[in-house]
């Protein structure tokens, strides 16, 4: 599956799960670990974990096995590594504290489907 399709599937899943403030960052020219970062928020630790579960489930339904999942139990910040796409689902306070957008923000920042 190409990155555009996987991003759109992930964005649809995040929207369906009522994730907030969803941003997509093209980081190909900034890091070798991934081509895209997607950052979204949930309203509570429970919702953050539930959103992550839905992203993982949607990836698996499309035969994409996540390479790694971190923070699922705690629910403050869950990272789902889908290879060329890394999804960060964060509690708003955690997101404000770490400010990942400042790290990955380029002129190519996108919100929504690409």
N, C-alpha and C positions, 0 to 999 in steps of 0.2 A: 504494500500500500504506500502511496506517495505521501509526503508530509502534508500537503494541502488537504487531502482527504482526512488524514488522521487529526489534523487541527480542527477541521470542521466537525468531525464526529465528537471530539473532546469539547468543543464549544457548545454544541447542541446538548451534550450531556450536562455540562455545567449549568447551562440555562435551564434545562428541565429540572435540575436539582435545586434551583433557586439560589445559585451562587451569586455573589455580589461583586461589583467592580472588577470585571474580568478584563485582563489585558494580555495581549500577545506581543512578544518581543522577538524580533529577528536578531539572533546573537551570533550568526555564522562568522562574522568578522571580528567578534570580540572574544570568543573562546572556542576551544576545540572539543569541549565536552558535550555540546549540543548545538543544534541549529536554531531551535526555538525554545523560549521560556513562556509558559502561560502562568499567570498569577491571578488567583481569585480568592475571595473571602467567603466564609460562612458566618452565621450569626452567633454560633456557640461551638464549643468543642465537639459536642455530639454531632452537630450539623457538618462541621469540617470533616469529621471521620466518615459520615454518611455520604457526603459529596465525593470523597476520595474513593469509597467503595463503588460508587456508581461509575466513576471514571475507569476504575480497574475492570469492572464488569463489562463496560462498553468496549474497552480495548480487547478483552478476551473474546467477546462476541465476534470481533473482526479479526480473530487469529493473531492478535498482538499480545505477546506475553510481556508484562512489565519486567524490566531488568532489575528494578529495585523499588522498594516501598519503605519509607521511613516516617516515623512519628504517628502512625495510625492509632495506636492505643491511647496516646496522650490527647491528640486532637487539637493541639494548638497550631501546629504546622505539619501538614502531611505533604511529603514529596513523593511523586509518582514518576519514575523514570521510564519513559517509553522509547528510549533510544535517542533519536534525533529531536525529540520533544520532551521537555521536563515540565511537569505540572506541579505548581506550588499552590496548595489550598491552605489558607491561613486564617486564624482568628484575627479580627480587625486590630486588636491591641498588639498582637505579635507582628502583624504586617506593618503597623505604624512604627514599631520599635526598630525592625530590621531594614525597612525602606528599600526592599529589593528593586523597586522601580528605578531608584536613583542609580543603582549599579548597572542595570541592563538597559536603561532608557537610551534610545538613539532616535534619529529622525524617522526610523522605520517602525516606531511603535504603532501598534494597531489595536483597536478594540473591536471585537466581534469576528465574524468569519473572514477568511482571506480567499 
